[in-house]
């Protein structure tokens, strides 16, 4: 297959007519998003089971790469909540070096997706599946933050949701009320901070600064970045190639694929949202390539998986960002903060960062979808609830795998439902002179069925059911296929089975007006040669004439008079 896609970042297009006003707008937006990203990057790092600086390094490196070579004008990349539970699980099972290997593998998978033009295929994942993942991940993020939000003295939390809840319930009596008060106050500030001010100074930063000042000034004994991580090192991240253990590679493919799929889904969903906000169109394949390079380079400097972040991208647009320069400025802003102000970060209370993620989880979950379940088709509701429950109660790789299988089953079901097979008679189907039975006589022993939709799954079963309802076995079966636009191997096999059953009984199958794709499929397989080209007719009148010929030949072979013949239409 020839690939016409070429490497062409959005940055190249935007710089052609770049103006001073564009630069000023991008600088303001970039600095704003950088400030917004700071507490999120640290919080996602801690929640994932790594250090806060790992989250910041990820935001810097991924943010720069995704903006510099991505396919969206305003996409902001970095660590997100989608990866929290899976990263934490990989670290527990395989340790940190294998997390880095796993992330690099996911990056390579994303590159392959981009280079093979799979970007457009992500949009075919059904809505119930993506919403089930999203709501489930929101619950998982919330569950990881309860310990720090309540100040519970638990050294190590189980990786699974049920285990977390069990440990939390066992320790619920030893809540640190000062930590809880600090967390609640932070949430109140974040949620009530005026939206107009939030466009320049986000509520999360205000809560972080106020809580840090109060804790430092009054020496409140709550856990901080310093007490758990001994602060954040000041300086650039160091290059480190993870130790590769080939025995673990086969076990890492499943979580690596999960990371790649989640990165692809979230980044392209974010890009679509951004397109609607700025009236633009992103290049999905270029975006996947950028995500791939970002996830390859981040682990080499101690980073974690990254993708496009919807909330930060929306903040970028609302702050005036219109080109990838804003995303690059956002990355540089975070880099300057860690180079200049890293020593001050040690005073930040962990309760504030957990509050930030509690708000993220609340905003991330599409909770109103639960109210809509009763109005959805039962199959959609079942898929949504299944994916949600699997995401929460099992590990994310299994949830993604089973979710994709459910998506495929749902797709197959929907496609099969589009195919209809109905019997036609002289008073039905007025579709033009040559393709209608209206006012015409169908010879005795001939049945005509109209096939509508895609000739795919369940075709044979539906046709056999229709024939049983007719309570007769036709000498000639005509399938009117003008309304069949697609046929796959399953449909072709069904058609071959129908032909063979008729042929064994001395009956004949005639096709009327097959479209190009089904016709080519049948020709390539050799089915037309088996059926006979004379039994593939351009329209229904020709098919009826062919049926009379067949009946006449059978009558002649039995020494019976031939039925009335009608001239074959030109």
Secondary structure, DSSP 8 states (H G I E B T S, - for coil): ---------HHHHHTTT--HHHHHHHHHHHHHHHHHHHHHHHHHHHHTTS-HHHHHHHHHHHHHHHHHH-S-SS--EE--GGGHHHHHHHHHHH-HHHHHHHHHHHHHHHHHHHHTT-GGGGGGS-HHHHHHHHHHHHHHHHHHHHHHHHT---S---SSHHHHHHHHHHTGGG--HHHHHHHHHHHHHHHHS-HHHHTTS-HHHHHHHHHHHHHHHHT----BHHHHH-----S----------HHHHHHHHHHHHHHHHHHHHHHHHHHHHHHHHHT----HHHHHHHHHHHHHHHGGGT----EE-HHHHHHHHHTT--SHHHHHHHHHHHHHHHHHSGGGGGG-BHHHHHHHHHHHHHHHS-TTHHHHGGGS-HHHHHHHHHHHHHHHHS-HHHHHHHHHHHHHHHHHHHHHHH-EEEE--TTS----STT--TT----TTEEEEEEES-B-TTHHHHHHHHHHHHTS--SEEEEEEEE---B-HHHHHHHHHHHHHHHHTT-EEEEE---HHHHHHHHHHTHHHHH-GGGEESSHHHHHHHHHHHHHHHHHHTT-----------
